[in-house]
Amino acid sequence: MATYDLDEQERLDELKAWWKRWGNLVMIGLAVAIAAAAGWRYWQNHTLTQTLEAATVYEKLTQSLAANDAKGAREAGSMLIDQYKGTAYAPRAALLLAKLNAAGKDMKSAQAQLEWAVANSKEPAIKDLARLRLAGVQLDQKQYEAAHKTLSAPRSDAFAPRFDDLKGDVLLAQGKQIEARAAYQAAFGKMKEDNPYRNIVELKLDALGGETK
């Protein structure tokens, strides 16, 4: 029994010595782990709340557009961009506001919103669509070099034909018919036969003369 008590005392002494040496580090590590877990839960809850709130505001935006309420649409869109820019709804709102402003001939605002969507969207398809529309706005303003730069950015294969087609429009506006035809040919070759936009590109090629392919 005495031997047993002695062994227990030795183990206790070893534990005390170990705790004296490493206890503070253990407590710090435990506190960090608890804080990290709490922070992660907070971030998840915050993200979910932001997404749900943004969805509500986005619905107001689309309803305002459907009702031709430009003021309400701009208010909802600005709220999404300012307060919910980390959500997927904000870049979509920027696209809609850009379309609204372009229709109202406010090309400067439309360009700024499309540039914002390009810079902030985390979805490749939305980013590509924003670039495509941005290049169109730049073309309308005769910002040809800027449009070329926008269209030269990496994009997905799904958008490649539209990028080539718009590149052709920019080149044609610059009076570069040979280069424009090459861009249209590239667009035409990448489009499937059932693509309704293929006929438009074919008309552009016919207008320039020569072979379609």
C-alpha positions as CSV (number, residue, x, y, z in Angstrom):
1,M,0.0,0.0,0.0
2,A,2.9,2.3,0.8
3,T,4.5,1.5,-2.5
4,Y,1.3,2.3,-4.3
5,D,1.0,5.7,-2.4
6,L,4.6,6.5,-3.3
7,D,4.0,5.7,-7.0
8,E,0.9,7.9,-7.0
9,Q,2.9,10.7,-5.3
10,E,5.6,10.5,-7.9
11,R,3.1,10.7,-10.7
12,L,1.5,13.6,-9.0
13,D,4.8,15.4,-8.6
14,E,5.6,14.8,-12.3
15,L,2.2,16.1,-13.3
16,K,2.8,19.2,-11.2
17,A,6.2,19.8,-12.7
18,W,4.9,19.3,-16.2
19,W,2.0,21.7,-15.6
20,K,4.3,24.3,-14.1
21,R,6.4,24.2,-17.2
22,W,3.7,23.8,-19.9
23,G,0.4,24.8,-18.2
24,N,0.4,28.4,-19.5
25,L,0.9,27.3,-23.0
26,V,-1.8,24.7,-22.7
27,M,-4.3,27.3,-21.4
28,I,-3.3,29.7,-24.2
29,G,-3.8,27.0,-26.8
30,L,-7.1,26.1,-25.4
31,A,-8.3,29.7,-25.3
32,V,-7.2,30.2,-28.9
33,A,-9.1,27.0,-30.0
34,I,-12.2,28.2,-28.2
35,A,-11.9,31.6,-29.7
36,A,-11.4,30.2,-33.2
37,A,-14.4,27.9,-32.9
38,A,-16.5,30.8,-31.7
39,G,-15.2,33.1,-34.4
40,W,-16.0,30.5,-37.1
41,R,-19.6,30.0,-35.8
42,Y,-20.0,33.8,-35.7
43,W,-18.7,34.1,-39.3
44,Q,-21.0,31.3,-40.5
45,N,-24.0,33.0,-38.8
46,H,-23.0,36.4,-40.1
47,T,-22.6,35.1,-43.7
48,L,-26.0,33.4,-43.6
49,T,-27.7,36.5,-42.2
50,Q,-26.0,38.7,-44.8
51,T,-27.1,36.4,-47.6
52,L,-30.7,36.2,-46.4
53,E,-30.9,40.0,-46.0
54,A,-29.3,40.5,-49.5
55,A,-31.8,38.2,-51.1
56,T,-34.6,40.3,-49.7
57,V,-33.1,43.5,-51.0
58,Y,-32.4,41.9,-54.4
59,E,-36.1,40.9,-54.6
60,K,-37.0,44.5,-54.1
61,L,-34.6,45.5,-56.8
62,T,-36.1,43.1,-59.4
63,Q,-39.7,44.1,-58.3
64,S,-38.8,47.8,-58.8
65,L,-37.4,47.1,-62.2
66,A,-40.5,45.2,-63.2
67,A,-42.6,48.1,-62.0
68,N,-40.4,50.6,-63.9
69,D,-39.5,52.2,-60.6
70,A,-36.0,53.4,-61.4
71,K,-35.6,55.3,-58.1
72,G,-36.5,52.2,-56.1
73,A,-34.3,50.0,-58.2
74,R,-31.3,52.3,-57.7
75,E,-31.9,52.5,-54.0
76,A,-32.0,48.7,-53.6
77,G,-29.1,48.2,-55.9
78,S,-27.0,50.8,-54.1
79,M,-27.8,49.1,-50.8
80,L,-26.6,45.8,-52.1
81,I,-23.4,47.2,-53.4
82,D,-22.7,49.3,-50.3
83,Q,-23.9,47.0,-47.5
84,Y,-23.8,43.4,-49.0
85,K,-20.9,43.6,-51.4
86,G,-19.6,40.2,-50.1
87,T,-22.7,38.4,-51.3
88,A,-23.4,37.0,-54.7
89,Y,-26.3,39.4,-55.1
90,A,-24.2,42.6,-55.2
91,P,-22.5,41.9,-58.6
92,R,-25.8,40.9,-60.0
93,A,-27.3,44.2,-58.7
94,A,-24.4,46.1,-60.4
95,L,-25.2,44.4,-63.7
96,L,-28.9,45.3,-63.4
97,L,-28.1,48.9,-62.5
98,A,-25.6,49.2,-65.3
99,K,-28.3,48.0,-67.8
100,L,-30.8,50.5,-66.3
101,N,-28.3,53.4,-66.6
102,A,-27.2,52.4,-70.1
103,A,-30.9,52.5,-71.1
104,G,-31.0,56.0,-69.6
105,K,-27.9,57.1,-71.6
106,D,-25.9,57.4,-68.4
107,M,-22.9,55.5,-69.8
108,K,-20.5,56.8,-67.2
109,S,-22.5,55.3,-64.3
110,A,-23.1,52.1,-66.3
111,Q,-19.3,51.7,-66.9
112,A,-18.5,52.3,-63.2
113,Q,-21.0,49.6,-62.1
114,L,-19.7,47.1,-64.6
115,E,-16.1,47.7,-63.6
116,W,-17.2,47.1,-60.0
117,A,-18.9,43.9,-60.9
118,V,-15.7,42.7,-62.7
119,A,-13.6,43.6,-59.7
120,N,-15.8,42.1,-57.0
121,S,-17.6,39.1,-58.5
122,K,-16.3,35.7,-57.3
123,E,-18.3,33.8,-60.0
124,P,-16.6,33.3,-63.3
125,A,-19.8,33.5,-65.3
126,I,-20.9,36.8,-63.7
127,K,-17.4,38.2,-64.2
128,D,-17.4,37.2,-67.8
129,L,-20.8,38.7,-68.4
130,A,-19.8,41.9,-66.7
131,R,-16.6,42.1,-68.9
132,L,-18.7,41.5,-72.0
133,R,-21.1,44.3,-71.2
134,L,-18.3,46.6,-70.0
135,A,-16.6,46.2,-73.4
136,G,-19.9,47.0,-75.1
137,V,-20.2,50.2,-73.1
138,Q,-16.6,51.1,-73.8
139,L,-17.3,50.6,-77.5
140,D,-20.3,52.9,-77.4
141,Q,-18.1,55.6,-75.9
142,K,-15.4,54.9,-78.6
143,Q,-13.0,53.7,-75.9
144,Y,-11.5,51.2,-78.4
145,E,-8.2,50.4,-76.6
146,A,-10.0,50.0,-73.3
147,A,-12.5,47.7,-74.9
148,H,-9.7,45.6,-76.4
149,K,-8.1,45.3,-73.0
150,T,-11.4,44.2,-71.4
151,L,-12.0,41.6,-74.1
152,S,-8.4,40.3,-73.8
153,A,-8.9,39.2,-70.2
154,P,-9.1,35.4,-69.6
155,R,-12.6,34.1,-69.9
156,S,-14.5,30.8,-70.0
157,D,-15.0,28.8,-73.2
158,A,-18.8,29.4,-72.9
159,F,-18.3,33.2,-73.5
160,A,-15.4,32.9,-76.0
161,P,-17.7,33.3,-79.1
162,R,-19.4,36.4,-77.7
163,F,-16.0,37.9,-76.8
164,D,-14.7,37.3,-80.3
165,D,-17.8,38.7,-81.9
166,L,-17.6,41.9,-79.8
167,K,-13.9,42.1,-80.6
168,G,-15.0,42.1,-84.3
169,D,-17.4,45.0,-83.6
170,V,-14.6,47.0,-82.0
171,L,-12.2,46.4,-84.8
172,L,-14.8,47.2,-87.4
173,A,-15.5,50.5,-85.6
174,Q,-11.8,51.3,-85.9
175,G,-12.0,50.6,-89.7
176,K,-10.0,47.4,-89.4
177,Q,-12.1,45.2,-91.6
178,I,-9.6,42.4,-92.2
179,E,-9.0,42.0,-88.4
180,A,-12.7,42.3,-87.8
181,R,-13.5,39.5,-90.2
182,A,-11.0,37.3,-88.5
183,A,-12.6,37.9,-85.2
184,Y,-16.1,37.2,-86.6
185,Q,-14.8,34.0,-88.2
186,A,-13.4,32.9,-84.8
187,A,-16.7,33.6,-83.2
188,F,-18.7,31.8,-85.9
189,G,-16.4,28.8,-85.7
190,K,-16.9,28.4,-81.9
191,M,-20.7,28.6,-82.0
192,K,-22.9,25.5,-82.3
193,E,-25.3,25.4,-85.2
194,D,-28.3,25.7,-82.9
195,N,-27.0,28.9,-81.4
196,P,-29.4,31.6,-82.5
197,Y,-26.7,34.3,-82.3
198,R,-24.7,32.4,-85.0
199,N,-27.0,33.8,-87.7
200,I,-26.2,37.4,-86.6
201,V,-22.4,36.7,-86.8
202,E,-23.0,35.1,-90.2
203,L,-24.8,38.3,-91.4
204,K,-21.8,40.4,-90.2
205,L,-19.4,38.2,-92.2
206,D,-21.6,38.4,-95.3
207,A,-21.6,42.1,-95.0
208,L,-17.8,42.1,-95.1
209,G,-17.7,39.7,-98.0
210,G,-15.7,36.5,-98.5
211,E,-16.1,33.0,-97.1
212,T,-17.9,32.4,-93.9
213,K,-15.5,29.8,-92.6
